Amino acid sequence: MERQTAVALHYLFFQFFFSSLFLLQCASNPLLVELIRGTIVATDR
């Protein structure tokens, strides 16, 4: 049980790490930023 919790925490940490890394790359890429902004606006409607 405790082992499962540790694995889940590691998984969450890596997911967070990679998503923030991905966001950093997007932030340095204006085209991707525009694409994401457009997607967010499209899903908002």
ZINOR-V33227 format. One record per backbone hydrogen bond with DSSP energy under -1.0 kcal/mol. NH is the residue of the N-H (numbers start at 1). CO is the residue of the C=O. If there is no record, write none. Layout:
<<NH;CO> <NH;CO>>
This chain:
<<5;1> <6;2> <7;3> <8;4> <9;5> <10;6> <11;7> <12;8> <13;9> <14;10> <15;11> <16;12> <17;13> <18;14> <19;15> <20;16> <21;17> <22;18> <23;19> <24;20> <25;21> <26;22> <27;23> <28;24> <29;26> <33;29> <34;30> <35;31> <36;32> <37;33> <38;34> <39;35> <40;36> <41;37> <42;38> <43;39> <44;40> <45;41>>
